[in-house]
Structures are given as structure tokens and as C-alpha cells.
Amino acid sequence: MQKAVTVLWILGGLLGVAGSDVRADELRLGLPLDCTLGDTCFVQNYVDHDPSSGWQDYHCGHMTYDGHDGTDFRLQSMAAVNAGVAVLAAAPGRVLRIRDGVADALLGSPDDKPPPGEDCGNGVIIDHGDGWQTQYCHMHKDSILVKPGDTVQRGQAIGSVGASGATAFPHLHLSVRHNGVVIDPFAPDLALDACSVTPGRTLFDTQGQDYSYRNHVVLNFGFTDGPVTAPDIENDTIAQHPIAATSAYLVAYVRAIGLTAGDVQNFAIIGPDGEPVISHKYPALDRDKAQNFVFIGWKKPAQGWKPGTYAALYTIDDTAGRRFAKWFYLQM
């Protein structure tokens, strides 16, 4: 969601009356959705800290895009949206404005064009007093549980995560502002033209959640019986094609987020005898990848699949010499 559209939508909220007695130096945020960071939800994009036409996150990485004015907490697939994941008020306050009724439609789907000015999709703006406000975007159609004027408490459900407005993946976009100025909740003391791998404090109350900066994250993985496409992963249709002893193909797939230029990916399937069934080394990435998916597969041999445990190993070697690895298994 572009900054200009977000600012236009929030203008009315900036004129609202403060709804709580929270002081600026006391504002603390809880995780704005009901999930576990690094397990059932992940940060896909942070606030952009590069005022030029480039982009840079607070950690001096590239998990953002030009003009991005919030934090994108993404789910693993649309299956999680359909199951229902609650959006939570990040802090106590008063609801200033809502929008509901915008269809959930990922960019690239037939109905992916939100009405003009509705790139945020379904959303809520909450005033926390002393000039602090939070905005919640891309919520599920007809899920919003609050109305303007309502008082909410931190952790209270205000709707559910969706894919409404202009979005390519299911997520909640959270913007934090103080007196109308964008604040990065992961690095509130950093100017939006600066970054640091040791940024100091965060606005989030870290109790019970791990807010560590993460890139090179494996988001989806598994085995299936044929070629895989990006929509298969996003819509979770792979589950309809499980591997069986009679399957003609054995395919392993991975979708990762936060990859960087120069990363080298390796992927292998290892049979029950400990020998590779198939392996592949991919060329170094020529640019950063917000998300990337790969799959490898093998045709069933004439004698059939050997019974036992098959393992898949996916690795990423970055330019700093670090290796990120993911193992997963299949019993045949």
C-alpha cells in the first residue's frame, strides 16, 4: 500500500479527539494480530527508511519497498485467512474511523482492482491520545467488529486479517503515527533517513513474542505429486494433491521471503537409503526477492518408490557466508 493513499485515507482521523489518557512516552504496542511471530505469521515488509526512490528497512536491509509507511504482518496463505485470524487493537484508545465491504482479492486475481482511494481496503483507525494513532489495513470483508466512537483495549479483537485493497498477499498492514508523522514501531528513535543493525528500543511489548529482525525466512514447504505454481501455494491447493505410493512424481517445494541479491539456493531430495534422489544448485540471485519459490521433482522409477523416509533439504548461502537451512520429511 502506497504512502500517499494511506495519508489521504487517514486525514479525517487526524482531526479526531483523543480517546485515552495514554502519554506519548508510555505508548506500548502489543502484536496487532492473534498469531505467533516466526511461526504462524511473519513480517514481510517494514517501514521504508530511505527518503529517495530506493528503499531500506530500519535494519539496513531491503525488506520494504519505496514509500512503505507501515509494517506488513503476513499470514502463510489464504487458508489462514479463511480459517480466521483476529486483528487486535495494538494499544488502548478510541476508534476514529472504519471502512468495511471491500472485497478480498489478491493482486493478479480477476477482481484485484480496489475502488479509487481504497488501496488500504477494509480498515480501522484508532486514536491513543497525545497525538498517537494506529491504522489497520487489508482486513477481511465484513469482519470489522467496532464502530467510530468505540473505546477499545489493547488486545481486543477489532476484526480479522484479509486481503482487501491493493495487496499481493494476505496480511495486516499496521501504520503508527505521532502528530501525523510516520513512526517505525521497530525503531522509534531512528529517523526515516537512517538505519542501524542495533536500533535500540521498540514500541512493541516483547513479552511472549520474538520481534527479532528476520530475513531468509522459509514460509511454506512440503511435498506434492506434481509441478507447483505460486497460486497453488497462496491458495493452499497443494493440500489437494498429497503424495502416495502410487504417485507418478515426487515433488518438494519451498517458498521463502526476504532473500537478497547474491544468495545461492540449493535444494535436494534424499531417499530412504540416504542417497540424493535429485539435487539442484540455483544461480545466485541477481536482485533482492521479497518472496521466491522453487520446486524440484523426480519421476517414479520403474520399480516404484522405495518405502521409508524421504528428506528434503533446502539451503540459502548468502554473500556474508551464512547458511540458512530447512529440512522436512515424508514417510512413504
N, C-alpha and C positions, 0 to 999 in steps of 0.2 A: 504494500500500500504506500503510495507516494505521500511525502510530507505535505505538499500543498493541499491535497484533497482532505487530509486529516485536519489540518488547521482550519480550513473552511468549515468543516462539519462541527468543530468544537467552539467556534466563535460565540454561539449563543450561550454555551456553558460557561464561558469566561466571565459573563456578566451576572452569573448567579450569586446568590447569597451563601456565605459559608455555612456548612451544615454541621460542624462539630467544633470542639474546643481544642483540637489537636494542634500543638505548637509545631512550627517548622522543624525545630531541632529534635522533635520527638516522633516524627513520622517514621513508622516502621512498616514494612510490607510483608505480607505472607504470600506464599505461592498462589497465583491467581487462578489455578485450576486444580481439580481433585485428581492428582496423579503423583508419581514418584519420578523426580528428575533423574535422567540417566537410565531409566528402566521402562516406564510406560509413557514418558514424554521427554522431549529434548528441546534445547534451544537451537533453532535453525538460523536465525538472524538476530544480531544485536543492533544497538543504535550505531549509526554511521558517525565516526569521529573524524571524517575528512571533509572539510568545507569545500574542496574543489570538486571536479567532476569524477574524481576517483572515489574509493571507499576504503574504510579501515575501521575495525571494531576497537573497543576500548583496550583490548589485549594486544594490539598491534597486528592482529590477524585480519582475515578477509571474510569473516562470517557475518556479512552485512551486504548492503548494496547502496548505491548513491542516493542520499536523501532519506534513508530509512530512519524514522523518528521514534521507534519503539523496539520492543523485544518480542520475537515470534516464538511462542511455546507450541511446538508441533506435536501431533499425535503420530502413531506409526502408520496408520492407514485410515481410510474411510470406514472400515469396520468398527473402529473405536468410536467414531462419530455416531454411527448408527446404534451402537450399544449405549451411548450416552456418557459423556464426561462433563461434570459440572464446572462452570465458571464461577469463581469465588471472588467476593469483594476483597481486594488486597489490603484494605485498611478501613476503619470505621468512617462513616461520612453520610452525606445526603445525595440522593440521586437527582441529577440536574436534567438529564435528557436521555431518551432511549430511541432506538429505531428497531422495528421488527417487520417481518413479512417479506424480506429479500430472500430469493431462492438460494439454496446451496448448489453451487455449480463450479467445479474447478476449471481454471483457465485451460482451454483446449477442448472442453466438452461442448456439446451443441448449444447449451444455454449459458455460456460463460460471460455474457456481456451485462454487467450490472447497469442500472439506470444512471445517467449522469449525476455526479456528486455523491454516489452511493458506493464508492470503492471500499469503504470500511464495512459495508454490509450491515448486518444486524449488530447493534452495539449499545453500550451504556457509558455514560459519563458520570463520575462520582466526584463530589467536592469534599475535601477533607479538612478544610479550614486553613487559614494562614496562607492562602494562595496556592495550595497543593490540590491537584486534580489527577485522577487516573481515567483513562479511556480504554474500553474493551471492544475489540472489533472481530468481525468474521464469525459471529455467533450463529448457532443453528436456528433456522427459521422457526418461528412460533415457540421459541424456548424461553424468552425473557420473562422473568418472574417478578420484576419490580417496575415501578412507575415513578415519574418525576415527583419529588417531594418525599419519597420514602426514606426513612433512616435505615442504614444497613450497618451491620457489624462485620469486623474482619472475619473472613472465613465463611460468611453467609453465601449460599448459592444464589446467583442472580440470573442464571440461565445455563446453557450448555455450549460446548465447543462445536463449531461447524465449519463450513467452507463457503460462506456467503460473501458477496462483494468480489473484489479483484484479488484472487488468491490461487496459487498453483498447488497448494497442499493444505490439508486440514490443520488448522491451528488457531490459537488465540493471539492476537496482536495486542500487547499492552503498552500504552504510552503513559509516561509520567511527566507532568509539567508543574513548574513552580512559577507563579505570576506570569503564566503564558509561555515560559521558556522551557524547552525540552531538557529533561534531566535523564541521564543514563542511570537507572537504578543499580546497575552493577558497579558503577564508578562515579558516584555523585560529586566527588571532589575534582574530577578531571574535566577540563574544558573540552568542548566538542571539536577542538582542533588539536587534541593531544591524545596520546595513548601510553600505556605502561603495562609491563608484564607483572608489576607489583602495584596495582592501583590503589590499594588501601581498602577502606571500608566499603560496604554495600548498604543499600537501603533495605535489603531483604533480611528478615529474621531467619538465620540459617538453621535454627533448631529443627531437626527432623528431616532436613533436605540438604543435598550436596550441590551448592551453586558454583562449583569449580568450573572454570573455563574448559570447554571440551571441543576439540575438532577431531577429525579422523574417527568418526563415530559410525559403527555398524548399526543401521536402523532396522533392516529386515534381512532375514536369511532363511534358508531351508532347502528342501528337496522337492522336486516335482517330476512329472513324466514327459515333459516336452519343453519347447522354447518358451521364454518368458519375455513379456513386454512391460514397460513402465505402468500402463493402466492395470495390468494384472496385479502388480504389487500394490498400487494405490487403492484399488477397489477390492483387494484381498480375494480375487477369484482363483488364485493358485490353490487355495484350500479345496477347490472342487476337483483337483487333479492329483490325488495322492499316489505315491509310489507303491507298487505291488510286485510280487514275484513275476507276474505276467507282463509288466510294463515293458514297452519296446525301448524306452530310453530312461536313463538315469541322469537327471539334471540337478545341479546345485546352483543357487543364485544368492547374490548379496546386493543390497542397496546401502550405500554409505553416504554420509553427509560431512561437509567440512573438509574436503580434500583440497590440496594445494598444488600449485604448479611444480613439476619435478617429481611428484610422488610416483612410485613404481608399485603396481599391484601384481600379486601372484595369487593363483587360485589352483587348487588341486583336489581331486577326489582320490581317496586311498581305500583300497579294498580290504576285505577281512583278513587277507594274508599279509597285510602291511605294505603291499606294493602299490604305487600310484596306478590308478585306472586311467587317469588323464590329468595333465597339468598344463598350465599356460602362464607365461610371463607377459604382461601387457607393456606397451611402450610408456615411457614417462609422460605424465600429463603435461600438455602444452600450456595449460592455464588452470586457474583455480576452478573447482567444481562445487557448487552449492550442494548438489547431490549427484550421485553416479551409480549406475547399477551394471553388474556384469553377471554372466552365467556361463557355465561350461557343462558339457554333457557327453555321454557315451552311449552308443547303441548296444542293445543286449547281445551278448555273444551267443554263438550257435548252441553252446552247452547250457545257456541260461545264466542267470545271476547266481554267484556263489552265495550260499546262506551265511549270515553273520553280520557284523557291524561294519558299515561304511562310514568313513570320516571325511569331512570336507575341511580344508584349511585355507583361509583367505588372509593374506597379509598385505600391509602397506608399508613400504620403506620410504621415509621422507628424506629431504635433502640434508637434514641435520643428523642423519644416521640413526634415527629412531625407527623401531619396527612396531607396528600395531597389528595384532593377530586375533583372529576369531576362528575357533574350532566349533563344529557342530556335527551331529551324528545321525545315522539312520540304521535301524535294525531291519534286515531283510530275512 
